[in-house]
């Protein structure tokens, strides 16, 4: 019979409590950021612009001109839906890249507490001149557009405060898949204003 002797147990290196806390925070922060939960924090840290003040990004220049609440969508059909109002942000966009850009849908977002979150895309982006949906922006040609979010009629009112966020992306150097790879949109500027009445 083999004699088994027990050797003293080697001391295990215990993970300090603060390391567990740090790891948990990283997980929570990652989860929140993945769902756009830092939208409010982002819009308080980026530069503030006023209505009609131009922001020049690395893909698009943006001038927020007005924010209004309307009974009808400003499309060619003047669409109306019972119980629905339309929050409309009018802006002038200009593509500053050498070729066409399809970033126009993501460059503007709004935050209205409890009604519209930063990750909520506009239902429509409409060319104010033609009343049609906007296509890719051509370089060097300013275009006046209307971003449209439908909301429950009692949910918003003229005079309510809101934040208009302007976003931009950045080039990713040496991406293994795409020559023109870019980051996810990040808050770059904010306009703090109130909702006006329809013209």
Secondary structure, 3 states (H helix, E strand, C coil): CCCCCCCCCCCCCCCCHHHHHHHHHHHHHHHHHHCCCCHHHHHHHCEEECCCCEEECCCEEEEEEEEEEECECCCCCCCECCCEEEEEEEEEEEECCCCCECCCCCCEEEEECCCECCCCCCCEEEECCCCCECCCECECCCEEEEEEEEEEHHHCCCCCEEEEEEEECCECCCCCCCCCCECCCEEEEEEEEECEECC
